[in-house]
Amino acid sequence: MRFVKYHALGNDYLVIERAAWGTHLDPARVRRICDRHRGVGSDGILLVETASAPPRVRILNPDGSEAEKSGNGLRIVARHLWDAGRVGTAPFLVETPGGVVTCRVHDGGATVTVDMGRVSFDSGAIPVLGPPREVLREHLDLDGIDLEFSAATVGNPHCVLVRARVSEAEARALGPRLEIHRLFPNRTNVQFVEVVDRGAIRIEIWERGAGYTLASGSSSCAAAAVAHRLGLVDDRVTVQMPGGTLAVEIGPGWQVRQTGPATPVFRGEWSGG
């Protein structure tokens, strides 16, 4: 099984095309491949079907579960299709389980823009348990800790907490417990957000199915959109993460666009063990 490894601001994925799958990627095999000590090591696998129009991608988390959408993963898929000569600089579509998105590759492959679709704060769409509503500035109990949160979906679920300061330690401590909180029936990604100014936020991320993550495109879009919805930032936001920065634009109807790098690392072949 041949693969190409890329990273997007330190968030690394293996790209495997349909013709090179070779064997069924069940959850146990995904976990072995993504293991950083006994496998290749990655934050997930992107299974790309290039024979379809538009190309389709499935996003497999390192715990073997499947994600609906990944902003970093989509930038990587776009860069991979560009590297393979299947697309040029004109906009093109990619289909995900979380919806069809438009991608564009710039700067000789160095930068990728993805129109991620519409952000929704609706409890039924995310989903979040309880009556139909926009999930903004609500409170939940986490083993006796009262936390204010908002929630959103960009095709996948997000729980956003605005903090005076963010830290990796807090993301690692609270993230795994919030991911599986009873309010989120499909589990959730978690972002801890610090507002720097009207045009910038700093975030720490706990990713559903992957754990603590250096960067995330969909998390950046969700966090920026929530901060904008709460009146804390403008509609163009630089999102600072431990792995680097993304540019997020929030357009009419809460359509969001993210722009950032996707970098090839190496090619390889999995032995099948």
N, C-alpha and C positions, 0 to 999 in steps of 0.2 A: 504494500500500500504506500504509494508515493504521496508526499505532502510538501507544502511550502510553509515555513514559519514567518509570520509578520508580527510586529508590535505596533500599537497605536498609543503613544505616550506611556509605554511600559506595560500596557494591557496586551498580553500576547495570545495569539491564536494560531492554530494549525489550519491551513486551507487544504481541503481534500476534494478533488473533483470526482464526479460520479463515475467516470471511466476508470478511476484509480482506486475505488473503494476496496475492491478485491474480496472483502469479507464483511459480514453484517456487523455494524457498530452498535452492539448492545450496551447497556449502561455499564456493565462490568468491564468491558473492553475499553470504553471511553475513559473510565477511571484509571485504568492501567496506562493508557497512552498519555493522559494528562499528568500523571504522577511525576514530580520533579526529581525523584530519586530512582524510580524503577522504569520510567518511561521517557518520552520526549520532554515532557514538561510544558504546560500551557494553562492559560485561563479558560480554555475552551477549544472546541473544534467547529469549523465552519464547513458544512457539507454543501458544495456548490453544484447545481445542475445547470450546465451551460447549454444543453441541447434544447431547453425550453425557451420560449420567448414570452416575457422577459426571463432572464436567468433567475433561478430560485436558489435560496439559501436556507438551510436549517442550522440553528445555533444550539450546540450541545455544550452544557456546562460541565465542569470537571467532576461534579458529583454524579453525572450521568443523566441529569434532568435536562429538559429542553426549554429554551427561552423563546419568547415570541419575537423579540426584536433586540438588536444591539447596535448602538451608534458607532462604537469603535469597530465592531465586527463588520458593519456595512462599509465603513471607510476602507477597511482591509480588503473586503471583497471587491470593491471598486478598483482599488490599486492593483489587485491581482488580475482582474480582467483587463486592465490597461497594460500591465506588464506582459500579459499573454497576447497582446495585440488584438483582442476581441472588441475593444471599444477605443474610441479616440477622445478628443476633448469636448465633443458635443454631449449634452445631457443624455442620460440613458436610465432605464428603469431596472430595478431589482425587486423581486418578490420575496417577502418574508411571511411567516405565519402571523405577524402583527400588522400586515398591510404592505402595499407596494410603495416604494420610495423612489425618488429621483436623485441620481448621483452625477457629479461632475468632477473630473480630474484636472488639476491645474499644475502649473509650474514644473512641467516635465515629470509629473508623477508625485512630486513632493507634498502636494496639498490636495485634499479631497473635501468637497462640499456635499452634504446629504440633506435633502429636504425630508425631515423625519415624519411629517404629517401633523395632525392636529393634536394638541394637548387637551385633555379633558380632566376636569376636577370632579366629575360626576361619580357618586358612590357606586352606582350600578355598573358603570363602565370599568372602574379600576380593577377589581371590586373591593369595597369596604362594607362590612356588615352594618345594618341599621337602616333607617328610613331613607328614601331618596333625597339627596341633597348634594351640594358642593361641599367637599371635605376640606374646610379651611379653618385654621386656628382651633382645632378640637383638642380634647385632652384624653389621654389614655393612662391607665395604671399599669406600670411595669414592675410587678413584684414590690409594690409599695412606693415606687417612684412615679410622681406625676409629671407627665411630659406633654407639652403642647406640640402638635404636629399638623401638617396639611398633607394631602395625598393627591396624586395625579397619575394619569396614564398617558404614555406616548406609544401605545401598542403593547406596553408591559407596565406592571404596577410599581409605584414609587411612594415611599413615605418620607416626607421632608421635614426636618426639624431645624428651625432657625436658632442658632446659639450665639452667645456673645463672642466666644472663641471656639474653634474646632480643633480636635486633636485625633491622632491615630488611636491613642489609648481609649478614648470614648467610643470611637467607631467600633473598635474590636470588642469593647465591653458590652455595649448596648445593641450593636448591629445584629448579632446572631439571635438575640432574644426578640427584637422587633421583627425580624424576618418571618418568624413563625408565630407572631402574636395572633390570638384568636380573631381579631378584627379583620385579618387579611386572609380570606379563604384560599387564595392561590399563592400564599406567601408574598413577600414584597422585597424590592430593593430599598435600601435605606441611604439617605443623604443627610449629612450634618452640614449646615450652611452658615457661614460667617459672611456678613455683608461688609465688603471693603469700602465701597462708595457706590454712587448711582450707576456706575458702569462696570463693576467688578464684584464677584463673590469668590470666596474660597470654600471648597467642599472636601469632606472626607467621606468615603463610600464603603458601605458594606453591600456586596452584590449577592443577590439571591442565587444560590447554587454554586457560588464561586468563593465567597468570603471577602476578606479585606482586599481592596483593589486600588491600584495606583491611579487609574483613570477610567472614566466611563462616559461615552457619548450620550446615551439615553439618560443617564443620571444627570449629566450637565444640562440637558434640555429641560428635564423635569424640574430641577432645582432652580434654574433661571426663570422658568415660567411661573413657578410658585412665588418666587421672590417678586416678580413683576406683578402678579395678581394681587399680592399683599401690599403693593405700592412702595416696595423697598428699593427697586432698581428700575432703570429705563428699559427700552425694548431691544437694546444691543448690549450684550453682557459678555465680558471676558470671564471665563470660568477657570479659576486656578485650582489645580489638583497636585498631589505629590509627584505625578508623572509628567506634568506640564500643563499647558493652557489650551483651551478651546474657545473659539468665538461662536456665540449663540445669538441668533436673531429671532425675535418673536414678532410675527407678522399679523395681519388681520385674521380674525377668526381663530386666533391662537395656533396658527401654523408656525412650526419651528424649523429652523435650519441651523446645522452645525458645520463648522469648517475647522479642519486640523490635519495633522500629518498621519500617514500610514507608511511604515518602513519595513522592507523585506529584511529578513535575518539570515535564513539559510534554507536549502532544500535537503530532503532526506527521504529515507525509505524505512517504514516500520516493518520489523521482521515478522510480526504476526504472533509473537509470544505473549 
